[in-house]
Amino acid sequence: MRLPRPHTLRARLTAGLVVLLAVSCAAVGVAAVVELNGFLTGRLDQQLRETGVRFPASLEHGVARPSDHDGDEDGDGDTRRQTVGTFGARVVGDTVTNAAVVGSTPGAGARTVPLGAADERTLAAVPPDGKGHTVHLAALDDYRVMAVRGRDGDVLVTGLPTEPVEATVHRLELVAAIVFGAALVVAGFAGALWVRWSLRPLSRVAATATRVSRLPLSSGEVELWPRAPEADPRSEVGRVADAFNTMLGHVEDALTKRHASEERLRSFAADASHELRTPVASIRGHAELALLHPGPVPRKVVRALERIEAEASRMGEMVDDLLLLARLDAGRPLERLPVDLTRLVLDAVTDAQAAGPGHRWTLELSEEPVTVPGDAHRLHQVLANLLANARLHTPAGSTITLSLERVDRTAVLKVHDDGPGVAPDVRPRVFERFSHGDRRRAEGVESGTGTGLGLSIVAAVAEAHGGSVGLDSRPGSTTFTVRIPADDE
């Protein structure tokens, strides 16, 4: 099972602080317990050396009893001077001949201890080196014992229980666990507050970066007003904040220059389109006037004048489209009047049938009329451009379906055809200006001329109405979907 990893810097620093403190507390606790255990064991060994072998020596002639002589020098049979629980044993060879322990009641003397075979082997294995050794006796408990050689070639073993030492050590462990646990809790809480306070400047930088990331930077005038608050420049956070603010300044300057360049380009396109309308109309008028000449005109001249009139008309349409796009880019508002989108669909399909009699045209309309607030002329231009695009890019005999429905508070308009589809390399830029697809990708597709501005106008008008346009295309199925906010029912 993997423990959850903290994700924020604040959580990681706090967790690291708590872990380091826990390791330190554990090291201190272990060192204290080991040192105390060693100290108390040493005291126990010293007590064994002071006690000597008087008690096990008194067991040679039976179990010792309390002596009636307080001044008994040799200590034979004296248990009054022995600590309660003192153990004594006499070992001859590998056999324990006598074993007793001082009773826990004053004046009770010593009692014989029935040792098992395992206990006898344990005692026989204790080296007679006059040093303390810890052993476990099944008949008693853990004991600290010391063995020395007797005068009769035997080994005399004296022992004291380790239970007082163990109790003291366990109590220290409990106290250390409680104290260190409380210290960890308090340190963790205080550390979290300290880290939070220390990282406040970095949190402000992160909050500023989040606000900047939510600003629309793709187009239009951009003002990167948020700035990270100033901090101590000598600290790492202060240097990060200063570098971040410097970077925002550079980005703002670049965006300002880009916006100014876009404004100049829009102004140029609008002015050029506006100025070109007059000469284009003049050329077209002169061509029409020349065609109305009553006298005989050579056929080649007539053909040239007709081409001049056609190209002038096409150039006029392009100029009008460029002027419309320039005005939409500049944010010039459109009309916001109720528009019966159902009627516009019917009129647009009627016009498309006249322009493309070789295609099959179908309609899918909702029972109730769909009304949207907007500019009727521009919305009709959207429908006309979508239907013309479907007609020009599909072979004769293709089926083009125009559907309109209301979904919640949105009018959804779809133009679907079963033609060859849009080429994969064209799809990403299909709504860009002057984007041309390969009209000859399928046999029988009309090769007429176009400006490459139709779909870009569709996208711009839809966005100006607060809507959007999308494309879903594959061989045999292409669908353009326009969504525009509708009036409340």
N, C-alpha and C positions, 0 to 999 in steps of 0.2 A: 504494500500500500504506500503510495507516494504522498508525502505531505504537501499541502498547498504552498506554492511559492508566492511571496509578496511581490506585487507588480510595481507599486509606486516607490520612488526613492525614499520617501518618508517612512514607509513601512519597512523597507529593507534596512535603513539605518537604525530604526527602533529595534527591529528583530536582531540585528547584529549586536547592538548594545546589550540587549537582554541575554543573548547567547554568551557573549564574553563575560558578563557579570555572573551568569550561571556557572560557567567553567571556573571562574575565579572562586566563587563560593564553594563549589565542589572540591576544588584543590585545597582550600583552607580547611574545609570540614574534614576531608580525608587526612590531611596532615595533622590536624588536632586530635582526631580519633586515634591515629596510629601512635602519635607521641604520648597521649594519655595512656593508651593500652601498654606501651612499652614502659612508661614510668611506673604504673601500678604493678606490672609484672615484676619489675626490678625490685620494688618495695616488698613484693611477696617473696622473692628470692632472698632478700636480706632478712626477712622475718624467718625464713626456713633456716638460714645459716645461724641466726641467733638461737633458734629453738634447738638446733643440734639433733642428736639421735637418742636423746634420753628416753623419749617415749617408745620408739621401736625396740630399744634395748631392754626396756622393762617388760616387753612381751615374751621374753625367752622362757619365763616361768609361769606364764598364764596372762590372763587379761588384767591390765592394771586397774587399780582402784585409787580413790582419793587418799592421799597421805594424811596422817594425823599430825605430822611434824612439818610445820611450815619451813623449818630450816633444814630440811633433808638435803644434804649436799650432793649425793650421787644421783638423786632424782629417781631411783628405782621405785616403780609403782606409783609415782606422783603424777596426777593428771590435773591438779588444780592450776598449775602454771601453764597448762597447754591451752591454746586457743580452741574455742568450740569448733568442732569439725576437723580437728587435726587428725591426720591419718598416719598410721604407722604399720610397717610390715617388716618381717624378717624373712630373707630369701636365702636358702641354702641350695646351691647349685641352680637348678631350674625350678625348684619347688618353693612355694611360699608356705612356710611352717606356721606363721602367725600373722594375723592381720586384724587391726582394730581401729576404731575411730572414736574420738572424744565426743561424748554425748552433748546434746544441745541444752540440757538442763543442768544448772550448777549442782555439784555434788553427785551427779549421776555416774561419774566414772567413765570408763570406756566400754564399748560394746564390740563384740566380735563381728567382723564383716565376712559374710559367706561369699567368697570369690569364685567365679567360674573359671573354666580353663582358659578362656580368652583373657580374662583379667590377670591370671597368673602369668601367662606368656608376656603380657604387656609390662608387668612389673619386673619380670626376669630380664626383659630387654633393656631396662633403664641402665645406662652405664654408671658405674660407681665413681664418678669424677667430681662429686661435690658441687655440681652445677644444676640449675633448675631445668626441668623438662615438663612439658604439658602432656598429660595422658588422659584418656577417657576410660573410666571404670564403669562397667555396666551396673555393678552393685551400688555405686554411689553416683558420681557425675564427673565433670571435668575437674581435674586436680593438677596442681603444680607440685611436682615431687622432686626430691633430691636424694641421691643414694651415695652411701659411703661404705667402705669395707669395715666389718666388725673385727673384734679381737679373736673370734673363734673361726675365722675364715668365712663367715657368713657376710651377707650384704644387708645393711639396715636402710630402709626407705622411709623417709618422712615426707608428708604432703599436706598442703593446705588447699581448700576449695577455691576455685577461680570464680565462683558465682558472684562475690562482691565486686570483683574487677569487671566482670561482664556486665553486671547491673549498672555500674558507674559509666562504662563505655556506652551502653545502650541508651542511658539517659542523656549523655552528651549528644549522641546521634539524633535523638528525638528533638532535643532543644535546638541543635544546629539546623535540622530540617525545618522546624517551625520558624526560626529566626531568619534563615536564609530565604525561605519561601516568601515570608512577608517582605523581606528586603527586595526580592525580585519583583514582586507585584508593585511595590511602591516605586522602585527604580524604573520599571517598565512604563508606568503611568507618567512619572515625572520626565522620563526620557522622551516619551512621545510628545509631551507638551514642549519640551526644549527643542526637539528636532523640528516640530511644527513652527515654532517661533523663529528658529534659525533659518528655515527654508521659505519664510514668507516672501522675500524678494524674488526667489525663483518661482514661487507659485504665481506671483503677479506677472512675471515674464511669460509663463505658460498661459495664463488667462488672456494676456494681450495677444499672444500668438493665435489662440483659438478664435478671438474676435476678428483678427485680420484674415484668418483662413475662411471666414464666413462671408467676407465682402465679395461682391461680384467684380472680378477683375478682367473679364474677357473683353468687355467693350464699354464704351461710354466714359464719362469723366469719373475718375476714381480719386478719392481723398483718403489716404491712410492715416486718419486722425488718431487711432490708438497708438500710444507709445508706452513702452515699458517704463515703470517708475525708476527714478535714479536710485542707485545703491552705491555703497562704498566701492570706489574703483580699485581699491587695493585687494578686494575679495574676488574669488572666482565668480560668484554670482553677479557682482558689479561689472566685471569685465564682459560677462555674457550679455547683460542688459545693455551695456554701451554698444557692443558689437551688433546686437539685434536692432537697436534704434538706428544705428548707422546704415544697416542693411535696408531697413524700412524707408529711410530717406532716399537711398539710391533707387529703390523700387518705385517710390512715389515720383521721383524725377523722370524715370523712364516711362512710367504710365502717363504722366502729364505730357511728355513729348509725343508719345504715341497718339494720345487723344487729340493733341493739336494737329498732328499730321492727318489723322482721320477727318477732322473737321475741315482742314484745307482741301482734302480730296473730295469730300462730300460737296463742299461749296463749289469746287471746280466742276464736278459732274453736273450739279444743278445749274450752274451758270452756263456751262457749255451746252447742256441739253436745251436750256431755255433759248440761248442764242441761235442754236441750230434749227429750231422749229421754223423760224421765219425763212431762211434760205431754202430749206427743204420744201416748205410749202410753195415758195416762189418757183422752184424748179419744177415741181409737180404741176403748178398752174400753167407755166409756159409750155410744158409738154402737152397738156390737155388742149391748150389754145392752138398749138401747132397741128394737132390731130383734127381740129375742127376747120382747118383751112379749106375753102371751097374748091380751090383749084386742084389740078392733078398733082399728086405727090408720089414719087417712086416708092415701090413696095419696101425696099430696104430702109428708106427713110422712115416709113410708117412703122416698120418693125423696131427700128432704133428708138423712135419716140415712145412706142409702147413699153419697151424695156426700161427707158428712162422713167416713165410714169410708174411702172411697177417697183423699180428699185427705190424711187423717191418715196413711194408709199411705204415700202418696207423700212426705209431709213426713218421715216416719220414715226412709225410704230416703235422702232428701237429707241428713238429719242424720247418718246412719251414714256416708255418703260423705264429708261434710265432716270428720267425726271421723277417718276413715281418712287423708284427705289431710293433716290437721294432724299426725297421728302420724308419717306418712311424712316430712313436711317437717322434723319435729323430729329425724329420724334414728333413730327407734325401730326396733330390729332386728326383722325378721320371723323366722319359723321357718326352720330350715335342715335340713330332712329330705329324704330321697330321695323324689321325686315322679314317678310314672309319668305323663308328659305325654301319652302315647298314650291312656291310659284317660280322662284328663280331656277330651281332644278328642272321644272317642266319646260321653261323657256330655253334653258341651256341644252337640254336633250333634243328639243325640236331643231335648234340651230345646228347641232352636231349631226343629226340625221340628214339634214340638207347638205352639209359639207362632206359627209362620208356615207353615201348610200350603199357602198359595198360592205359595210359592217352591220352586225346585228346589235341593236340597241335595246336594252331592257331597263326597267325601272322597278325599284323596291322602295315603296314609301309607307310611312306609318299612317294610320287612319286619321289622326289629328294633325293639323298643320303645325309645322315647327317654326317658331319665331325667335329671332336673335336680334340683339341690339347691335347696330353697325352701319356700315356704308353699303348700300345696295349695289352701287355701280362696281365697287371693288370686290364684293362677294361674287357678283356675276362674273367678274374677270377671273376669279379663282376657279369657278366651275368651268368656264370656257377654256382656260389653260389646261386644266386636268383632262378634259375630254379631248382637246386637240392633241395633247401629248399621247394619250392612249391611241388615238386614231393614227397619228403619224408613225408610231413605233410598233404597230401590229399589222400583219398582212390582211388583205381583204378577206371577208368571211369570218373574221374573229368576232367574238361576242364581248361587248363592253357593257358592264352592269353598273348603274349608278344607284346607290342606296342612301336613304336618309332616315335617321331615327333619333329619338330623344332618349338619352340615358341619364337619369337623374336630372341634373341641371345643365347638361351638356348636349349640344347638337353634334351628332356623329355623322359625317359625310364620307362615303367610301366610293371610290372608282376602281372597279376590278375588271381585268381583261385576261383572256386566256392565250395571250401572245407569247413570244419567245422569252420575255422577262428582261430585266435589266442586268447588264454584264456585272460580274462581281467587282471589277476594278472601277466601275462607274458609281456603284451604290454609295460609297462614303461621301462623294462630292456631287450627288445628283441635284441637291438644292443650292449649289453654288452658282454664281453668275457666270455666264458664258460657258456652262458645262454642257457638252454635246455627247450624246450616246451614239453608238454605231447603229444607224437606222437600217443598214443593209444586212443585219445579222440574221435575218430570216427572209426567205424568198418571198417576193411579193410585197414587201414593206415599202410604203410610199417614201420617196426620196426628196420630198420638198425641203425648202430652206427654212431655217428658224434662227432666232437670235440667240438662243441659249439662255434667255432671261425668264421664260415662262414659269418654271418651277421655283426659281428664286423669288419671283413675285408672289407665288402661292404661299411660300413660307413667310415672307415679309408681311403680307396682308393678314395671314392667320395670327402671327405674333402680335400685330398691331391691334387685333381684336381680342387679345388675351388668350389665344388658343395655341394650337400646335399642329404640326403635320408630320406624318410618318410614312415609311415605306416598308412593305413586306413583299419580296420578289423572289421567284424561282421559276425555272422553265415551266410554262403552261399556267402560271398563276402570278399575277402582279396586282397589288392592292395599295393604293394611296389612301390614307385615312387622315381626314381633317377634323379636328375637334375645336368647337367654338362655344364659349359659355352662352347659354340660352336664357331667355326671359323667364321669370317666375311664372308658373302656370296660373 
